[in-house]
Amino acid sequence: MFLSVFEMFKVGIGPSSSHTMGPMVAAARFLELLRAAPFAAQGLRAHLYGSLAFTGVGHATDRAVILGLAGLRPESYDHDTAEAALAANRESGRLTPPGLPEMAFDPRADLRFDFGPPLPGHANGLVLEALDAQGDVILAETYYSVGGGFVLTAEELASGADRDKGAPVPYPFTSAAEMLEMARASGRSVAAMKRANELTRRDAATLDQGTRRIWQVMRDCIDRGLAHDGTLPGGLRVPRRARGIHDALLAERGRNLTAPHVINDWISTYAMAVNEENAAGGQVVTAPTNGAAGVVPAVIRYWLDHVPGATERKVEEFLLTAAAIGGLVKYNASISGAEAGCQAEVGSAAAMAAAGLCAVMGGTPEQIENAAEIALEHHLGMTCDPVKGLVQVPCIERNGLGAIKAVSAASLALRGDGRHFVPLDACIETMRQTGADMSEKYKETALGGLAVNVPNC
């Protein structure tokens, strides 16, 4: 099993990897089908199912589909270009993607939210259609946005394409137990094994440049979040708080009477800065998703800015270790809130961050596995119940607490020798089972939990 660090950590836009980035990617893939087709379509239509329907407006799925069909992609997203494309579509009811003729697409009629049962493959499903001049369907494809910006067609999902990542790698671990056994046999760290796997796909310079860019985008996102205040879009009128908290922390720095627990506020505000940027539709890195994008960068920033001896030269080791753990969770369970609740998003992110921090602080592979297990175990059962379908409440604060748990989990693991009671594999399987048993009300549909018990209008 191989899942690249650049698949776990994708540069994209907010507010959601599964509801914003995924549908945009699906639309871009559909345009590729049209470019290869022997006919010229006259119109386009999109059907959203499951969680994409129930929380699509709050997650900007409607906007993402229009932009994707206009030819935009998350990795090269430009705000001004996007706004111009949306304005042109509102005025004309038509789209002209690159390399294709102009086609009719009126979102009021052609972007359809289906609030019935979800499609069979996944809770996040959409069907894209091309129409002839009479409005008859001449090409259609079903896509599933399976979390973290990953998109599969129905055929790809059925064939297990998400589980087969090409040519063999030197350390093909599919479980934590295999990872530990390979580490013992090779004498290599988790990050070293992951790096060896990555080097079967790209050269060392490209890998190093890519991981540096991941951290740079993460750091820039934190800095933007700490620099901006105001109110987040979407109608809840949630105020940005990261800047105010950070300013207060800076003012208090150096005071002799500052309580030790204030370090938690530093960790939280780094995470909240990222997720406030995400909620505002800014550029973020999936880690492993947008809804959980604040946890990993917050823990890296905490380590670099507050832990003696930390150095940016080891950020790649952090990211590679975190990606190895995230890959195990995705392969054996889920990173999708619509599939398994927020345990699959913030829980997975906390496990990844705990593993990464443990690694750069000198942890053994056994301690790293222990750190990931502790962090994930204490998110089991966490629901995904966003108020008004927005990635704001409770998502922003939840990232702060996830980052705190990750730091605590790494610290506890480093205090031990790696021996512990619950294996990470058992915890991942428990998360999968819990997600399967969880009511659909608590899986990113905004039909239960805080979403219905908190006034949101």
BELPESUL-V849142 format. One record per backbone hydrogen bond with DSSP energy under -0.5 kcal/mol. CO is the residue of the C=O (numbers start at 0). NH is the residue of the N-H. If there is no record, write none. Layout:
CO & NH
CO & NH
This chain:
3 & 6
3 & 7
4 & 8
7 & 9
9 & 285
11 & 283
15 & 19
15 & 20
16 & 21
19 & 23
20 & 24
21 & 25
22 & 26
23 & 27
24 & 28
25 & 29
26 & 30
27 & 31
28 & 32
29 & 33
30 & 34
31 & 35
32 & 36
33 & 36
38 & 40
41 & 103
42 & 130
44 & 128
45 & 111
46 & 126
47 & 113
48 & 51
48 & 124
49 & 52
49 & 53
50 & 54
54 & 58
55 & 60
56 & 59
59 & 63
60 & 64
61 & 65
62 & 66
63 & 67
64 & 68
65 & 69
66 & 71
67 & 70
72 & 75
73 & 76
77 & 81
78 & 82
79 & 83
80 & 84
81 & 85
82 & 86
83 & 87
84 & 88
85 & 89
86 & 90
87 & 91
88 & 92
92 & 104
94 & 102
96 & 99
102 & 94
103 & 43
104 & 106
105 & 108
105 & 109
106 & 110
109 & 45
109 & 111
111 & 47
111 & 113
112 & 114
113 & 49
122 & 50
122 & 51
122 & 124
123 & 144
124 & 48
125 & 142
126 & 46
127 & 140
128 & 44
129 & 137
129 & 138
130 & 41
130 & 42
131 & 134
135 & 131
138 & 129
140 & 127
141 & 153
142 & 125
143 & 145
143 & 151
146 & 149
149 & 145
149 & 146
151 & 143
152 & 156
153 & 157
154 & 158
155 & 159
155 & 160
156 & 159
159 & 162
160 & 163
162 & 164
170 & 172
174 & 178
175 & 179
176 & 180
177 & 181
178 & 182
179 & 183
180 & 184
181 & 185
182 & 186
188 & 192
189 & 193
190 & 194
191 & 195
192 & 196
193 & 197
194 & 198
196 & 199
197 & 200
197 & 201
202 & 206
203 & 207
204 & 208
205 & 209
206 & 210
207 & 211
208 & 212
209 & 213
210 & 214
211 & 215
212 & 216
213 & 217
214 & 218
215 & 219
216 & 220
217 & 221
218 & 222
219 & 223
220 & 224
221 & 225
222 & 226
223 & 226
223 & 227
227 & 242
229 & 239
237 & 231
240 & 244
241 & 245
242 & 246
243 & 247
244 & 248
245 & 249
246 & 250
247 & 251
248 & 252
251 & 254
254 & 257
258 & 261
259 & 262
260 & 263
261 & 264
261 & 265
262 & 266
263 & 267
264 & 268
265 & 269
266 & 270
267 & 271
268 & 272
269 & 273
270 & 274
271 & 275
272 & 276
273 & 277
274 & 278
275 & 279
276 & 281
277 & 280
281 & 13
283 & 11
288 & 286
289 & 292
291 & 294
291 & 295
292 & 296
293 & 297
294 & 298
295 & 299
296 & 300
297 & 301
298 & 302
299 & 303
300 & 304
301 & 305
302 & 306
305 & 307
306 & 309
310 & 313
311 & 314
313 & 317
314 & 318
315 & 319
316 & 320
317 & 321
318 & 322
319 & 323
320 & 324
321 & 325
322 & 326
323 & 327
324 & 328
325 & 329
326 & 330
327 & 331
328 & 332
334 & 336
335 & 338
335 & 339
336 & 340
340 & 343
341 & 344
341 & 345
341 & 346
342 & 347
344 & 348
345 & 349
346 & 350
347 & 351
348 & 352
349 & 353
350 & 354
351 & 355
352 & 356
353 & 357
354 & 358
355 & 359
356 & 360
357 & 362
358 & 361
363 & 367
364 & 368
365 & 369
366 & 370
367 & 371
368 & 372
369 & 373
370 & 374
371 & 375
372 & 376
373 & 377
375 & 378
375 & 379
376 & 379
378 & 381
381 & 342
382 & 384
383 & 443
385 & 388
386 & 389
389 & 391
391 & 393
391 & 395
392 & 386
393 & 397
394 & 398
395 & 399
396 & 400
397 & 401
398 & 402
399 & 403
400 & 404
401 & 405
402 & 406
403 & 407
404 & 408
405 & 409
406 & 410
407 & 411
408 & 412
409 & 413
410 & 414
412 & 415
420 & 422
422 & 426
423 & 427
424 & 428
425 & 429
426 & 430
427 & 431
428 & 432
429 & 433
430 & 434
431 & 435
432 & 436
433 & 437
438 & 441
439 & 442
440 & 446
440 & 447
441 & 383
447 & 450
448 & 451
448 & 452
449 & 453
452 & 454
